[in-house]
Amino acid sequence: RLLDDDGREMVLEKNRDLAASGLRVLALAAGTVEEPTEAALQGLSLLGLVGMIDPAAPGVKETIRTFREAGIRTIMLTGDQRLTAEAIARDLGVLEPGDETIDGREFDRLSDDELIERVERVGVYSRVSPDAKLRIISALREKGEIVAMLGDGVNDAAALKRADIGVAMGRRGTDVAKEASAVVLQDDRFPTIGAAVEEGRVVFSNIRKFVCYLFSCNVAEVLVLLLAGVAGLPLPLLPLQILWLNIVTDTFPALSLALEPSDPDIMRRPPRDPHEAILSAWFTRRILFFSALITVSTLAAFGWGLAGSGQGIGHAVTLSFMTLALAQIFHLGNARSTKPVLTPARIRANPWAAGAVALTVGLQLLAVYWPPLAGTLRLEPLKSLDWLVVAPLSLLPLLVGQAVAAVRGRRSRR
């Protein structure tokens, strides 16, 4: 029998029901076709609709949620019909309250200016063409976004090239898509992108920790010598002692920062400004703050050695040398994180840092108490009373830094 308007509406309604359930719908028809042209596909008998589920791969939903917490927005571009795309996007968490969806016909009617105005509100594009993907990427970049495009087909190649970061599937992706991309997923797993983002954040964070530690330690050494000279005091450090500090206290602790594991909240931080320098204003203030603490501790020990101990300039230099060295070593805790690290869990998180502290403290004691090395560095053995000065002063930068981190953490949780 002929498919009348009522019958056609019934079929379309059934299609909407299946699509709204997240199913991909095929319409099956039978008949004789003389040649495979659109004109020949007339007069066929509709047999029915088939709804197929194409479940998301394991970990996709969790990765999208992680991305959202990290300030990374996921947008779905699909050839599915609108209702199917919306259902799948809601299930995966791509669509949030207030997000819009656009299908191919509506998209083609949008001007470039209208697309740029709406692009940040649209979470799903259905029935999109390769040209539409290019326009979407251009609109997002026009809004200042950094765009990563994931694709696998020949039709995706142009969009993969246009995006800031093209990501191709390594197993089922075409050679054209791989060549056009900056990154190739060898396992075709969406969560691998999340792992790559986290690893990139960890690397950048550890570079900053490395810079913070070295700069604050070396600036402190400069300030100690500069302020002592301005005040008309004897040199608190000798050239060979400075060389020892740069080789021992700077090297091993700094290297351990390269092995610092991910901070617990690394994927809950917003993306950084790509134009921001490593030595930002806030970061520079942090370096100068710790440099000042180390400098004050060292000069206090030196001043006590000159005025209070009465044992001569050599003893005062030893006090300043040991205080500066230990303050730099303990400052490693401040460099490891902007949050408190003096907890058993955080201490165990990087055994290399704990090992570096133990090694450098041991070498410092060797420098003072082993006569051949002490004589070379022109140091004197410290007595028990000296340690009552050196220990608290060398711990001062660490304790102040941890107190500031704890206060800042409580404020952020309010």
LOSEPA-408225 format. One line per field, with one value per residue (C-alpha): residue in three letters; residue number from 1; x, y negated, z negated. Coordinates in nm, 3 decimals. Layout:
aa ALA|...
i NUM|...
x X|...
y Y|...
z Z|...
% end
This chain:
aa ARG|LEU|LEU|ASP|ASP|ASP|GLY|ARG|GLU|MET|VAL|LEU|GLU|LYS|ASN|ARG|ASP|LEU|ALA|ALA|SER|GLY|LEU|ARG|VAL|LEU|ALA|LEU|ALA|ALA|GLY|THR|VAL|GLU|GLU|PRO|THR|GLU|ALA|ALA|LEU|GLN|GLY|LEU|SER|LEU|LEU|GLY|LEU|VAL|GLY|MET|ILE|ASP|PRO|ALA|ALA|PRO|GLY|VAL|LYS|GLU|THR|ILE|ARG|THR|PHE|ARG|GLU|ALA|GLY|ILE|ARG|THR|ILE|MET|LEU|THR|GLY|ASP|GLN|ARG|LEU|THR|ALA|GLU|ALA|ILE|ALA|ARG|ASP|LEU|GLY|VAL|LEU|GLU|PRO|GLY|ASP|GLU|THR|ILE|ASP|GLY|ARG|GLU|PHE|ASP|ARG|LEU|SER|ASP|ASP|GLU|LEU|ILE|GLU|ARG|VAL|GLU|ARG|VAL|GLY|VAL|TYR|SER|ARG|VAL|SER|PRO|ASP|ALA|LYS|LEU|ARG|ILE|ILE|SER|ALA|LEU|ARG|GLU|LYS|GLY|GLU|ILE|VAL|ALA|MET|LEU|GLY|ASP|GLY|VAL|ASN|ASP|ALA|ALA|ALA|LEU|LYS|ARG|ALA|ASP|ILE|GLY|VAL|ALA|MET|GLY|ARG|ARG|GLY|THR|ASP|VAL|ALA|LYS|GLU|ALA|SER|ALA|VAL|VAL|LEU|GLN|ASP|ASP|ARG|PHE|PRO|THR|ILE|GLY|ALA|ALA|VAL|GLU|GLU|GLY|ARG|VAL|VAL|PHE|SER|ASN|ILE|ARG|LYS|PHE|VAL|CYS|TYR|LEU|PHE|SER|CYS|ASN|VAL|ALA|GLU|VAL|LEU|VAL|LEU|LEU|LEU|ALA|GLY|VAL|ALA|GLY|LEU|PRO|LEU|PRO|LEU|LEU|PRO|LEU|GLN|ILE|LEU|TRP|LEU|ASN|ILE|VAL|THR|ASP|THR|PHE|PRO|ALA|LEU|SER|LEU|ALA|LEU|GLU|PRO|SER|ASP|PRO|ASP|ILE|MET|ARG|ARG|PRO|PRO|ARG|ASP|PRO|HIS|GLU|ALA|ILE|LEU|SER|ALA|TRP|PHE|THR|ARG|ARG|ILE|LEU|PHE|PHE|SER|ALA|LEU|ILE|THR|VAL|SER|THR|LEU|ALA|ALA|PHE|GLY|TRP|GLY|LEU|ALA|GLY|SER|GLY|GLN|GLY|ILE|GLY|HIS|ALA|VAL|THR|LEU|SER|PHE|MET|THR|LEU|ALA|LEU|ALA|GLN|ILE|PHE|HIS|LEU|GLY|ASN|ALA|ARG|SER|THR|LYS|PRO|VAL|LEU|THR|PRO|ALA|ARG|ILE|ARG|ALA|ASN|PRO|TRP|ALA|ALA|GLY|ALA|VAL|ALA|LEU|THR|VAL|GLY|LEU|GLN|LEU|LEU|ALA|VAL|TYR|TRP|PRO|PRO|LEU|ALA|GLY|THR|LEU|ARG|LEU|GLU|PRO|LEU|LYS|SER|LEU|ASP|TRP|LEU|VAL|VAL|ALA|PRO|LEU|SER|LEU|LEU|PRO|LEU|LEU|VAL|GLY|GLN|ALA|VAL|ALA|ALA|VAL|ARG|GLY|ARG|ARG|SER|ARG|ARG
i 1|2|3|4|5|6|7|8|9|10|11|12|13|14|15|16|17|18|19|20|21|22|23|24|25|26|27|28|29|30|31|32|33|34|35|36|37|38|39|40|41|42|43|44|45|46|47|48|49|50|51|52|53|54|55|56|57|58|59|60|61|62|63|64|65|66|67|68|69|70|71|72|73|74|75|76|77|78|79|80|81|82|83|84|85|86|87|88|89|90|91|92|93|94|95|96|97|98|99|100|101|102|103|104|105|106|107|108|109|110|111|112|113|114|115|116|117|118|119|120|121|122|123|124|125|126|127|128|129|130|131|132|133|134|135|136|137|138|139|140|141|142|143|144|145|146|147|148|149|150|151|152|153|154|155|156|157|158|159|160|161|162|163|164|165|166|167|168|169|170|171|172|173|174|175|176|177|178|179|180|181|182|183|184|185|186|187|188|189|190|191|192|193|194|195|196|197|198|199|200|201|202|203|204|205|206|207|208|209|210|211|212|213|214|215|216|217|218|219|220|221|222|223|224|225|226|227|228|229|230|231|232|233|234|235|236|237|238|239|240|241|242|243|244|245|246|247|248|249|250|251|252|253|254|255|256|257|258|259|260|261|262|263|264|265|266|267|268|269|270|271|272|273|274|275|276|277|278|279|280|281|282|283|284|285|286|287|288|289|290|291|292|293|294|295|296|297|298|299|300|301|302|303|304|305|306|307|308|309|310|311|312|313|314|315|316|317|318|319|320|321|322|323|324|325|326|327|328|329|330|331|332|333|334|335|336|337|338|339|340|341|342|343|344|345|346|347|348|349|350|351|352|353|354|355|356|357|358|359|360|361|362|363|364|365|366|367|368|369|370|371|372|373|374|375|376|377|378|379|380|381|382|383|384|385|386|387|388|389|390|391|392|393|394|395|396|397|398|399|400|401|402|403|404|405|406|407|408|409|410|411|412|413|414
x 0.000|0.104|0.282|0.044|0.101|-0.027|0.195|0.496|0.439|0.411|0.748|0.908|0.770|0.916|1.247|1.239|1.168|1.461|1.697|1.600|1.714|2.060|2.018|2.145|1.852|1.855|1.551|1.521|1.338|1.305|1.252|1.414|1.671|1.801|2.104|2.249|2.126|1.904|1.640|1.620|1.548|1.176|0.881|1.057|0.865|0.949|1.024|1.092|1.346|1.645|1.791|2.153|2.349|2.711|2.823|3.098|3.435|3.532|3.666|3.522|3.259|3.508|3.763|3.506|3.421|3.794|3.830|3.544|3.709|4.033|3.859|3.870|3.546|3.447|3.239|3.080|3.087|2.894|2.720|2.435|2.096|2.027|1.821|2.072|2.359|2.181|2.099|2.457|2.601|2.381|2.478|2.849|2.821|2.912|2.590|2.549|2.242|2.209|2.416|2.277|2.281|2.293|2.223|2.368|2.079|2.069|2.448|2.456|2.225|2.458|2.693|3.048|2.965|2.658|2.864|3.133|2.862|2.706|3.006|3.081|2.724|2.700|2.797|2.685|2.695|2.505|2.509|2.822|3.025|3.405|3.364|3.153|3.433|3.673|3.431|3.376|3.751|3.802|3.519|3.658|4.006|3.852|3.717|4.068|4.030|4.307|4.145|4.234|4.056|4.015|3.951|4.033|3.901|4.016|3.740|3.889|4.233|4.167|4.018|4.304|4.547|4.354|4.330|4.599|4.649|4.535|4.487|4.448|4.360|4.663|4.485|4.174|4.284|4.372|4.724|4.601|4.458|4.780|4.997|4.779|4.791|5.037|4.955|4.868|4.693|4.858|4.587|4.284|4.168|4.010|4.138|4.492|4.430|4.347|4.666|4.866|4.711|4.790|5.147|5.196|5.071|5.301|5.604|5.531|5.461|5.790|5.982|5.837|5.927|6.280|6.311|6.160|6.408|6.721|6.634|6.539|6.856|7.090|6.924|6.964|7.337|7.371|7.171|7.376|7.701|7.552|7.389|7.693|7.909|7.671|7.669|8.047|8.068|8.329|8.238|7.998|8.092|8.418|8.438|8.508|8.215|7.983|8.106|8.032|7.680|7.613|7.740|7.586|7.280|7.158|7.211|7.062|6.746|6.677|6.707|6.458|6.198|6.206|6.067|5.796|5.464|5.144|4.983|4.647|4.461|4.660|4.353|4.124|4.315|4.205|4.421|4.710|4.737|4.952|5.107|5.206|5.580|5.724|5.851|5.511|5.459|5.316|5.590|5.862|5.717|5.720|6.088|6.183|5.985|6.175|6.504|6.448|6.372|6.688|6.892|6.760|6.830|7.186|7.274|7.123|7.349|7.648|7.570|7.538|7.871|8.038|7.881|7.774|8.003|8.337|8.516|8.638|8.547|8.612|8.347|8.097|8.156|8.095|7.766|7.648|7.766|7.584|7.268|7.250|7.310|7.051|6.797|6.830|6.796|6.487|6.342|6.293|5.965|5.835|5.944|5.766|5.419|5.224|5.035|5.169|5.405|5.498|5.265|5.363|5.173|5.333|5.680|5.644|5.505|5.855|6.117|6.380|6.328|6.366|6.679|6.821|6.766|6.934|7.229|7.293|7.257|7.510|7.750|7.713|7.801|8.096|8.210|8.218|8.337|8.576|8.908|9.047|8.730|8.673|9.029|8.984|8.663|8.813|8.535|8.539|8.355|8.030|7.959|7.626|7.545|7.601|7.332|7.082|7.136|7.182|6.891|6.603|6.735|6.779|6.427|6.273|6.210|6.049|5.825|5.715|5.646|5.440|5.243|5.162|5.059|4.830|4.662|4.614|4.468|4.212|4.108|4.058|3.831|3.598
y 0.000|-0.356|-0.542|-0.833|-1.138|-0.968|-0.667|-0.887|-1.083|-0.757|-0.643|-0.980|-0.973|-0.627|-0.755|-1.039|-0.794|-0.572|-0.867|-1.026|-0.701|-0.752|-0.499|-0.537|-0.470|-0.296|-0.287|0.039|0.062|0.325|0.306|0.337|0.072|0.052|-0.166|-0.314|-0.670|-0.884|-0.904|-0.525|-0.500|-0.559|-0.333|-0.115|0.059|-0.055|0.247|0.071|-0.103|0.042|-0.128|-0.048|-0.141|-0.250|-0.267|-0.503|-0.343|-0.285|-0.590|-0.850|-0.976|-1.003|-1.182|-1.440|-1.505|-1.543|-1.785|-1.997|-2.018|-2.120|-2.401|-2.214|-2.213|-1.912|-1.972|-1.692|-1.706|-1.415|-1.294|-1.153|-1.316|-1.584|-1.381|-1.094|-1.337|-1.518|-1.193|-1.065|-1.404|-1.422|-1.071|-1.151|-1.485|-1.691|-1.894|-2.109|-2.311|-2.606|-2.453|-2.467|-2.219|-2.295|-2.066|-2.089|-2.280|-2.542|-2.569|-2.640|-2.940|-3.097|-3.373|-3.375|-3.657|-3.473|-3.156|-3.344|-3.492|-3.150|-2.915|-2.928|-2.821|-2.527|-2.184|-1.958|-1.996|-1.727|-1.639|-1.851|-1.865|-1.895|-2.263|-2.315|-2.175|-2.431|-2.714|-2.591|-2.575|-2.923|-3.064|-2.912|-3.048|-3.388|-3.381|-3.318|-2.945|-2.687|-2.416|-2.048|-1.848|-1.470|-1.285|-0.977|-1.015|-1.176|-1.435|-1.537|-1.618|-1.986|-2.045|-1.858|-2.087|-2.403|-2.324|-2.431|-2.063|-1.797|-1.455|-1.149|-0.790|-0.565|-0.235|-0.316|-0.658|-0.714|-0.801|-1.141|-1.218|-1.109|-1.322|-1.627|-1.586|-1.697|-1.403|-1.042|-0.821|-0.483|-0.311|-0.507|-0.567|-0.900|-0.882|-0.889|-1.253|-1.322|-1.147|-1.358|-1.681|-1.583|-1.488|-1.820|-2.008|-1.808|-1.882|-2.255|-2.261|-2.083|-2.325|-2.610|-2.435|-2.383|-2.751|-2.866|-2.662|-2.758|-3.125|-3.176|-3.000|-3.187|-3.525|-3.467|-3.406|-3.730|-3.924|-3.785|-3.907|-4.236|-4.337|-4.238|-4.451|-4.748|-4.720|-4.717|-4.365|-4.104|-3.857|-3.597|-3.344|-3.261|-3.188|-2.817|-2.789|-2.946|-2.694|-2.413|-2.544|-2.563|-2.209|-2.037|-2.218|-2.335|-2.020|-1.720|-1.885|-2.060|-1.734|-1.568|-1.828|-1.688|-1.365|-1.537|-1.353|-1.523|-1.756|-1.617|-1.911|-1.937|-1.852|-2.081|-2.396|-2.626|-2.635|-2.879|-3.176|-3.053|-3.400|-3.409|-3.388|-3.137|-3.429|-3.591|-3.873|-3.639|-3.385|-3.650|-3.779|-3.424|-3.383|-3.715|-3.632|-3.309|-3.468|-3.735|-3.474|-3.277|-3.598|-3.718|-3.380|-3.369|-3.726|-3.671|-3.370|-3.564|-3.861|-3.640|-3.480|-3.820|-3.980|-3.706|-3.409|-3.591|-3.315|-3.513|-3.565|-3.202|-3.078|-3.340|-3.241|-2.877|-2.971|-3.168|-2.896|-2.619|-2.825|-2.924|-2.568|-2.409|-2.685|-2.615|-2.240|-2.272|-2.529|-2.234|-2.173|-2.517|-2.467|-2.132|-2.279|-2.592|-2.376|-2.229|-1.935|-1.858|-1.560|-1.192|-1.141|-1.438|-1.349|-0.993|-1.117|-1.198|-0.969|-1.130|-1.461|-1.297|-1.122|-1.448|-1.621|-1.337|-1.329|-1.703|-1.735|-1.454|-1.627|-1.951|-1.779|-1.618|-1.962|-2.092|-1.791|-1.609|-1.791|-1.757|-1.897|-2.152|-2.275|-2.310|-2.508|-2.700|-2.594|-2.528|-2.250|-2.366|-2.314|-2.220|-2.584|-2.677|-2.437|-2.617|-2.912|-2.734|-2.488|-2.732|-2.993|-2.738|-2.605|-2.953|-2.983|-2.639|-2.698|-3.043|-2.912|-2.622|-2.853|-3.084|-2.782|-2.655|-2.995|-3.031|-2.680|-2.756|-3.075|-2.896|-2.637|-2.899
z 0.000|0.058|-0.219|-0.283|-0.500|-0.814|-0.754|-0.682|-1.004|-1.198|-1.060|-1.135|-1.488|-1.542|-1.407|-1.661|-1.943|-1.846|-1.793|-2.125|-2.290|-2.147|-1.864|-1.511|-1.281|-0.944|-0.716|-0.516|-0.185|0.087|0.460|0.801|0.886|1.239|1.161|0.838|0.886|0.667|0.938|0.955|0.580|0.629|0.566|0.309|0.034|-0.320|-0.534|-0.864|-1.083|-1.261|-1.568|-1.650|-1.958|-1.919|-2.282|-2.385|-2.452|-2.814|-2.990|-2.751|-2.994|-3.280|-3.058|-2.948|-3.313|-3.391|-3.100|-3.232|-3.574|-3.400|-3.212|-2.881|-2.683|-2.473|-2.157|-1.954|-1.574|-1.424|-1.111|-1.322|-1.320|-1.580|-1.829|-1.833|-1.882|-2.165|-2.347|-2.323|-2.422|-2.732|-2.833|-2.796|-2.972|-2.666|-2.683|-2.991|-3.094|-2.860|-2.579|-2.225|-1.938|-1.566|-1.273|-0.924|-0.765|-1.038|-1.031|-0.657|-0.711|-0.969|-0.860|-0.992|-1.235|-1.364|-1.411|-1.605|-1.829|-1.903|-1.891|-2.264|-2.348|-2.107|-2.242|-1.955|-1.576|-1.386|-1.016|-0.973|-0.654|-0.626|-0.539|-0.851|-1.067|-0.923|-0.998|-1.355|-1.423|-1.275|-1.487|-1.806|-1.733|-1.659|-2.016|-2.147|-2.212|-2.170|-1.958|-1.944|-1.674|-1.692|-1.366|-1.163|-0.808|-0.486|-0.524|-0.861|-0.720|-0.647|-0.993|-1.159|-0.978|-1.066|-1.439|-1.684|-1.767|-1.523|-1.685|-1.460|-1.539|-1.497|-1.429|-1.231|-1.112|-0.747|-0.640|-0.522|-0.868|-1.040|-0.814|-0.877|-1.255|-1.520|-1.750|-1.666|-1.924|-1.891|-2.098|-1.960|-2.318|-2.406|-2.768|-2.627|-2.535|-2.898|-3.007|-2.760|-2.889|-3.248|-3.160|-2.981|-3.286|-3.512|-3.292|-3.284|-3.659|-3.733|-3.512|-3.717|-4.043|-3.913|-3.818|-4.148|-4.350|-4.155|-4.117|-4.481|-4.600|-4.367|-4.421|-4.795|-4.751|-4.556|-4.815|-5.103|-4.948|-4.825|-5.154|-5.357|-5.130|-5.149|-5.530|-5.537|-5.680|-5.592|-5.318|-5.465|-5.195|-5.018|-4.643|-4.691|-4.931|-4.674|-4.418|-4.665|-4.719|-4.346|-4.290|-4.592|-4.728|-4.388|-4.185|-4.367|-4.511|-4.181|-3.987|-4.222|-4.119|-3.765|-3.913|-4.118|-4.069|-3.968|-4.220|-4.336|-4.182|-3.859|-3.647|-3.845|-3.758|-3.476|-3.164|-3.182|-2.951|-2.659|-2.636|-3.003|-3.063|-3.308|-3.516|-3.562|-3.810|-4.075|-4.018|-4.043|-4.371|-4.506|-4.414|-4.573|-4.887|-4.950|-4.847|-5.111|-5.379|-5.301|-5.293|-5.629|-5.790|-5.654|-5.753|-6.099|-6.152|-6.020|-6.241|-6.548|-6.463|-6.437|-6.742|-6.978|-6.948|-6.981|-6.790|-6.493|-6.130|-6.029|-6.269|-6.151|-5.788|-5.879|-6.045|-5.742|-5.503|-5.690|-5.745|-5.378|-5.260|-5.490|-5.423|-5.051|-5.104|-5.324|-5.082|-4.846|-5.031|-4.933|-4.573|-4.543|-4.579|-4.661|-4.910|-5.237|-5.186|-5.547|-5.568|-5.552|-5.225|-5.051|-5.179|-5.047|-4.715|-4.586|-4.743|-4.520|-4.699|-5.039|-4.916|-4.778|-5.113|-5.304|-5.061|-5.060|-5.438|-5.474|-5.235|-5.429|-5.754|-5.578|-5.459|-5.815|-6.015|-5.778|-5.827|-5.469|-5.313|-5.587|-5.544|-5.169|-5.215|-5.513|-5.750|-6.124|-6.311|-6.469|-6.839|-6.999|-7.081|-6.716|-6.606|-6.830|-6.596|-6.263|-6.291|-6.357|-6.114|-5.833|-5.896|-5.899|-5.519|-5.507|-5.809|-5.693|-5.343|-5.476|-5.704|-5.412|-5.201|-5.479|-5.521|-5.146|-5.131|-5.403|-5.228|-4.897|-5.063|-5.209
% end
